[in-house]
Amino acid sequence: MFRRTIKQFPRHVRCASGISTTDRLRSLRKLMSEGRVLRGIEVHSGLSALLAEHTTAKRPDGSEVGFDFLWSSSLTGSTVRGKPDIECVDTSQRVAMVEEAFEVTTKPMVYDGDTGGLPEIFSHTVRTLERVGVSAVIIEDKQGLKQNSLFGTDRQQSLADINEFSRKIAAGKAAQVTEEFMVVARLEALIAGAGQAEAIKRAQAYIDAGVDGIMIHSKEKSPDEVFEFMEAYNKFANRKPLVVVPTTYNSVSEEELAERGAALVIHANQLIRAAYPAMQQVAQKILANGRSKEVDGEIMSVKDILTLIDKA
């Protein structure tokens, strides 16, 4: 299966991007103006970014699709460094990975900003992300030691004060230099068990504070609570583009989410979740057999890996 996937990849992949920082930053808003749902996927290295840049697939209707944007995930950025997802990988380290991805791609990027830190810190983060060409940052309305949202109520999920989080949003918007950069507020009310009314209240408050978009998050396997939120949110007179992350409720398609009002769909961690078990299986087979011959059919040939990336 892996070999068939590789054959879909260009024989040689150029290792330098052909887009300016400004054009990349602006490109997400330009794509959003087309009025179709945009799909993004997480990248955690230059190689995964190349994969996201060049991979396409044909759907049953004959259309060819690819990813529209890249997602810089805090979870996968921590995992690839062997660290827990508790904001222990600092912004400089995260931005270094972003720049690695930008060197080999042309697609826009949305950055997972965790809680954003204090308003003063978030202001500097916004300027840094703009400077390297990131199109948008998403920050979540939680406080205290970060716990990954997919733990749900199994871990303490403390929501931030609405007014304090609104001030953080305002600080980020005031700090940005370009008109095109976007700040998106990630609602954690459903994750924390606070309910739909709290999520709706927070969405309105953050829009009033100046956000460019709203992300609704859920850890449920069914999309029902997300659909319920979307129905209420669509009644907002001043609604902003809606971002969804169907990691757990992945039985729903992008088209269904778009029909209910989603503007961006993020596939937030699948590439690294695919990579680890594949590497583990190969390592176990080498250990079990005392040689690597048994894994030849599951990995790229030496020639393929040597010639995968065009040095020109």
Sequence and secondary structure as in RCSB ss.txt:
>XXXX:A:sequence
MFRRTIKQFPRHVRCASGISTTDRLRSLRKLMSEGRVLRGIEVHSGLSALLAEHTTAKRPDGSEVGFDFLWSSSL
TGSTVRGKPDIECVDTSQRVAMVEEAFEVTTKPMVYDGDTGGLPEIFSHTVRTLERVGVSAVIIEDKQGLKQNSL
FGTDRQQSLADINEFSRKIAAGKAAQVTEEFMVVARLEALIAGAGQAEAIKRAQAYIDAGVDGIMIHSKEKSPDE
VFEFMEAYNKFANRKPLVVVPTTYNSVSEEELAERGAALVIHANQLIRAAYPAMQQVAQKILANGRSKEVDGEIM
SVKDILTLIDKA
>XXXX:A:secstr
 HHHHHHHS SSEESS    HHHHHHHHHHHHTT S EEEEE  SHHHHHHHHH EEE TTS EEE  EEEE HH
HHHHTTT  TTT S HHHHHHHHHHHHHT  S EEEE TT  SHHHHHHHHHHHHHHT  EEEEESEESS   GG
GGGGS  EE  HHHHHHHHHHHHHH  SSS EEEEEE TTTTT  HHHHHHHHHHHHHHT SEEEE    SSSHH
HHHHHHHHTT TT   EEE  SSSTTS HHHHHHTTEEEEEE SHHHHHHHHHHHHHHHHHHHHTSSGGGGGGS 
 HHHHHHSEE  
